[in-house]
Amino acid sequence: MTGSRFRIDSPLDREASGSITMSEVLALPTEQRRVMVWLIRQGTVTLAEVAQRLTTSEANAQEVLNALLEQGYVQIIAPMAGVGPDTPLRYRAQTIQRQRAFATEQLVTPIPTPLAVILSGMGDGTATPGETVELSVTVTNKGDESAIIDIFLDDVATSLYAWVSSPQERLALGPDQSGEVVFRFQIPATALPGHHPYTVVVDAPQHYPTSPPLLFEESLQVLPSAYEQTQTGDPTLFLMPATRAGSPASLPPGGTLEVQVWVHNRSDRVDRFRLRCTDLPPEWLTVTYPQGFQQVGLTLAEQYLDLNPGEQGTILVLVLVPPGTLAGSYVGTLQLQSENQPHLALMDLLYLSVQPVYQVTFQFRTLVSRVQDQPGIFVVQASNHGNTPRLLQFQAMPLDGGDLCTYTLEPPQLSLQPRQTQTLRLLVQPNPPRKRPWLGGGRLLNFAVEAQDAEHHPLPDVPMQGFVMWESRPWWQLLPLVLLAVGAMATLVWLIWWALFRPPVVPRVVRLAPSDTEYFVANDDAVRLDFQVSDPHTVQSLEVVGLSTDGQIISNSVSYDVSQGLPPTLVPFCTLNRALLTCRNVLTDARQPGEYRFTLTAFPKPGRGSIAPATLTAAPVAIAPFPTPEILVFASSQPIYAEAPPPEPATPQARSPQSATAAQTSPNAAPSTSYGIRLNWAISHPERVAALQLVGRDPEGTVVMPAVVLNLRNGIPPELEPFCTIDTRLVCQNVQTGFRQAGSYIFELTVIPFDGPPQTPIAQTTPPIRIDARPPQILQFLVNGEPMQPKYLVPVDQDQLPPPVVVSWQVEANPGTTVALLPVPGNVAPQGSLPLPLSPQPSSTVITLQVTNRAGTQVNRSFTLETFDPTPGDPAAANGGAGAAGAAGSAAPPAPSEVPLTAPRPSQPGSLGPSELPPQF
């Protein structure tokens, strides 16, 4: 046997039979096919093993298995009794149904495989006991790589397995190499006749894992020995009509055959026989035994054959071949069983041959017949109603001659199994497109499809003709021709205009702009320009002019002659081609500060007609001047100052310790370091400052400090070094001005740049700064060299001169301070002494020293000077005077000869003066 064919079952057939075919497995999707091929090789597997095989998760593997379970390709093996609930389920593939091949001519493989197999050497597959037969398997590796190929026998019966010398072989073949293995079957002489099926499996799982194994169904029929002798008492049987392997009974599908089985009971006992047929489907055979009689008029259908000793009987076997039976040879074994001798096996073989039926029908359908640019679509449906596989080849040919169409058959041939229908798609593409009709109703193209059998089996003579209507072009496809003609005329007119009437090309300044947006005098910048001029071959010269905002020329005009190409001055900055002149960073002489507007004029070459020059003005660009210094901060160190004290007197003994202490501890006294106005300022861009001018004024604007000019050309002047630092800014702190007297002052600081005074002065003034006047202070106020007391009583004798009373004083001599001694003489010097004249008459006078500073603040110190007569004419007065004198001093005034003047005595607190005493007697 050299080939294998598979029968495609419908899903209902598979459910009924419980088996699948290999062609169905190979038609599955890639992932499901991989699982099925692997399951066929492995037997039973778990879900985890399937996931590991697919290199995916168990959830994805479960989806693949569920799809195969729904289609009936895989079944679940229930766990055995007593197994725990955690035992994983196991899966296995359904039984692969194989049909025995009925021809031994040439291998027909439904699906391409890298291995080609030829089986030979078994003849008709029959042998007798004691004979040795061989099965030769030739394998060719048609793949692209070397492979190790396993060839083994599968589904082998136990008896047949013992007869073969080695059930498994292996070949190592390179690409396009062939090898042969031989299986030898040694049939023992004691072998019983029978049918022994087996399967030849050819597989290369290591090198062709995606290719399914090749399965070949074979069988070995052991015939009865020709020299077998039967015992004299054993029953015998023979068939009528007799069949042999070389002359089987031929039946058409659906036909019947009556076979009579003659049985001869040669024993000396009554025996009962039954007939059993193996190797053929039960529904093919109907066994009829002779009818028996129990009573008159009653017959019974017996299921056995009763024979008396020496009698012969007939069992009728009716063979009915179903209509759908595949063509081929079938062998059935008829076995006769005896009740008296159950161990006796009487057999005979029934050889049948099912005749082939070649019946194929075609149906030609048109899907698309009217075409423009797309192909026509037609369908040929072929149905195999016979019982043999058919390989049909199709070709399409034109009926009108010529090759205006391309015919594409998808696929070009059909392999039909019995009771199978397949569809072939035909695409008819008219070409070339240039032959499509321009006008009219289109062009009719006829063709026919012919079918041929690859094995030259008969086919129905059914014409399959069709046509394609190649429609004419739509009207709008004529529009390009019309437009082409119009375009040709327009081109001709344009060429005439170009040669005779074309105006000259006018150059144009496409772009003019400064290279940068800002320039600075401090960086010695000069304005650079970027510009583009179209059609430079028509330009004679270029002129660049810089204007001010009011139209005045402030940058010299620069002209470039470009009639012979780029001048040397523009070569580093420009690129030139026929269409465009592009220049970047072209230098101008604009270096002075100010705002510029540059104009570029392109003068055309002289030629036909007069052409005005092309001009373009750029956006304004400014050159920033040197940075202007700016006074950032100008203020006093503090808003209010205290007036400085006057210089210390040359003779410190003139001041009493008490007055010095009072001056030191006075709340109005200020530390010597805070006297005098001090100024702070900060100025930006000090490198541009040539000098500073400082002026002091009073609130009315009168200059109280002449202008002081500080020269900064060589850095910080020596008089400012203790107070100033210079970096990016000039910062000065606590600069002394020398103003120490009380008053209100305003200072103005003016910056003089290097390039002279600007139009707007750079100046800043301080708010009014106040120096508060010192409060008036009386340092000394003495009476007769002693500190002043609040009240003095001076006795005055009528006959003597009054005692002298000398008042001395010292006041802090601040500017603007006035000193007055009241009631007389009035204003006096800040320091001095003065005798006070006393009236000879008793009197009381208040002497006041009044000090007023320039702010109007006054300080007064006063005492009362009271005179009295110690010797009045009135006794009471005398007593009163004496009493007063005693109360005042407890001593009589000295005689005039002893003291020329009696010093006044201060009154005692709590006592009355002479004028206040009542009269005494």
LINURCOR-V957731 format. One record per pair of residues at least 6 apart in sequence whose C-alpha atoms are under 6 Angstrom apart, sorted by the first residue. I is the first residue (numbers start at 1). J is the second residue. If there is no record, write none. Layout:
# LINURCOR-V957731
I|J  I|J
This chain:
# LINURCOR-V957731
1|104  1|119  1|120  2|104  2|106  2|107  2|118  2|119  3|106  3|107  3|108  4|101  4|216  19|94  19|95  19|96  19|97  20|96  20|97  21|96  21|97  37|212  39|93  43|92  44|91  44|92  45|90  45|91  46|90  51|57  51|58  51|61  68|74  73|94  74|92  74|93  74|94  75|91  75|92  76|91  77|90  77|91  100|217  102|328  114|142  114|143  115|140  115|141  115|142  116|139  116|140  117|138  117|139  118|137  118|138  119|136  119|137  120|136  121|134  121|135  121|136  122|135  125|220  126|220  126|221  126|222  127|222  128|222  128|223  128|225  129|187  129|188  129|189  129|191  130|187  130|188  130|189  131|187  132|185  132|186  132|187  133|184  133|185  134|183  134|184  135|182  135|183  136|181  136|182  137|180  137|181  138|179  138|180  139|178  139|179  140|177  140|178  141|175  141|176  141|177  142|175  142|176  143|175  144|175  145|175  146|173  146|174  146|175  147|172  147|173  147|207  148|171  148|172  149|170  149|171  149|203  149|204  150|170  150|202  150|203  151|168  151|169  151|170  151|201  151|202  152|167  152|168  152|200  152|201  153|167  153|199  153|200  154|199  155|198  155|199  156|198  163|185  163|186  163|187  164|184  164|185  165|184  193|222  193|223  193|224  194|221  194|222  195|221  196|219  196|220  197|218  197|219  198|218  198|219  199|216  199|217  199|218  200|215  200|216  201|214  201|215  202|213  202|214  203|213  233|266  233|267  234|266  235|264  235|265  235|266  236|263  236|264  237|262  237|263  238|261  238|262  239|260  239|261  240|259  240|260  243|351  248|351  248|352  248|353  249|352  249|353  250|352  250|353  250|354  251|354  251|355  252|354  252|355  253|321  253|322  253|323  253|325  254|321  254|322  254|323  255|320  255|321  256|319  256|320  257|318  257|319  258|317  258|318  259|317  260|315  260|316  261|314  261|315  262|313  262|314  263|312  263|313  264|312  265|309  265|310  265|311  266|310  267|309  268|309  269|309  270|307  270|308  270|309  271|306  271|307  272|305  272|306  272|339  273|304  273|305  273|337  273|338  274|304  274|336  274|337  275|335  275|336  276|334  276|335  277|333  277|334  278|332  278|333  279|332  280|332  284|319  284|320  284|321  285|318  285|319  286|317  286|318  287|316  287|317  288|316  289|304  289|315  291|300  291|301  291|302  292|299  292|300  293|299  326|387  327|354  327|355  327|356  327|387  328|353  328|354  329|352  329|353  330|352  331|350  331|351  332|349  332|350  333|348  333|349  334|347  334|348  335|346  335|347  336|346  357|386  357|387  358|386  359|385  359|386  360|383  360|384  360|385  361|382  361|383  362|381  362|382  363|380  363|381  364|379  364|380  365|378  365|379  366|378  367|377  367|378  368|376  368|377  369|376  369|468  369|469  370|468  370|469  371|470  372|470  372|471  375|427  375|428  375|429  376|427  376|428  377|426  377|427  378|426  379|424  379|425  379|426  380|423  380|424  381|422  381|423  382|421  382|422  383|420  383|421  384|418  384|419  384|420  385|419  386|418  387|418  388|418  389|416  389|417  389|418  390|415  390|416  391|414  391|415  391|453  391|454  392|413  392|414  392|452  392|453  393|413  393|451  393|452  394|412  394|413  394|450  394|451  395|449  395|450  396|448  396|449  397|447  397|448  398|447  399|446  399|447  404|430  404|431  405|429  405|430  405|431  406|428  406|429  407|427  407|428  408|426  408|427  409|425  409|426  410|424  410|425  437|472  438|472  438|473  439|472  442|470  442|471  442|472  443|469  443|470  444|468  444|469  445|467  445|468  446|466  446|467  447|465  447|466  447|467  448|464  448|465  449|464  507|534  507|535  508|533  508|534  508|614  509|533  510|532  510|533  511|531  511|532  512|530  512|531  512|618  513|529  513|530  513|618  514|528  514|529  514|530  515|528  515|529  515|530  515|585  519|525  519|623  519|624  520|623  520|624  521|625  521|626  522|626  526|590  526|591  527|588  527|590  528|585  528|586  528|587  528|588  529|585  529|586  530|583  530|584  530|585  531|583  532|581  532|582  533|580  533|581  534|579  534|580  535|579  535|580  536|581  538|604  538|605  539|603  539|604  539|605  540|562  540|563  540|603  540|604  540|605  541|560  541|561  541|562  541|603  542|559  542|560  542|601  542|602  543|558  543|559  543|600  543|601  544|557  544|558  544|599  544|600  545|557  545|598  545|599  546|553  546|554  546|555  546|597  546|598  547|553  547|554  547|596  547|597  548|596  555|590  573|583  573|584  574|582  574|583  575|582  593|623  593|624  593|625  594|622  594|623  595|621  595|622  596|620  596|621  597|620  598|617  598|618  599|616  599|617  600|615  600|616  601|614  601|615  602|613  602|614  603|613  629|684  629|685  630|683  630|684  631|683  632|682  632|683  633|681  633|682  634|680  634|681  635|679  635|680  635|766  636|678  636|679  636|680  637|678  637|679  639|769  640|770  640|771  641|771  642|771  642|772  643|740  643|741  643|742  643|771  643|772  643|773  643|774  644|675  644|740  646|814  659|779  676|738  676|739  676|740  677|737  677|739  678|734  678|735  678|736  678|737  679|734  679|735  680|732  680|733  680|734  681|731  681|732  682|730  682|731  683|729  683|730  684|729  686|729  686|730  688|753  688|754  689|753  689|754  690|712  690|713  690|752  690|753  690|754  691|710  691|711  691|712  691|752  692|709  692|710  692|750  692|751  693|708  693|709  693|749  693|750  694|707  694|708  694|748  694|749  695|705  695|706  695|707  695|747  695|748  696|703  696|704  696|705  696|746  696|747  697|703  697|704  697|745  697|746  698|745  698|746  723|732  723|733  724|731  724|732  725|731  742|771  742|772  742|773  743|770  743|771  744|769  744|770  745|768  745|769  746|766  746|768  747|765  747|766  748|764  748|765  749|763  749|764  750|762  750|763  751|762  776|853  777|811  777|812  778|811  779|810  779|811  780|809  780|810  781|808  781|809  782|788  782|807  782|808  783|806  783|807  784|806  790|863  791|863  791|864  791|865  791|906  791|907  792|865  792|905  792|906  792|907  793|866  793|867  793|904  793|905  793|906  793|907  794|866  794|867  794|904  795|867  795|868  795|869  795|870  796|802  796|840  796|868  796|869  797|869  803|901  803|902  803|903  805|835  805|836  806|834  806|835  806|836  807|833  807|834  807|835  808|832  808|833  809|831  809|832  810|830  810|831  811|830  813|830  816|853  816|854  817|852  817|853  817|854  818|851  818|852  819|827  819|828  819|830  819|850  819|851  820|826  820|827  820|828  820|849  820|850  821|848  821|849  822|847  822|848  842|867  842|868  843|866  843|867  844|865  844|866  845|864  845|865  846|863  846|864  847|862  847|863  848|861  848|862  849|860  849|861  850|859  850|860  851|858  851|859  852|858  870|881  871|878  872|878  875|921  876|919  876|920  876|921  877|919  879|920  880|920  884|914
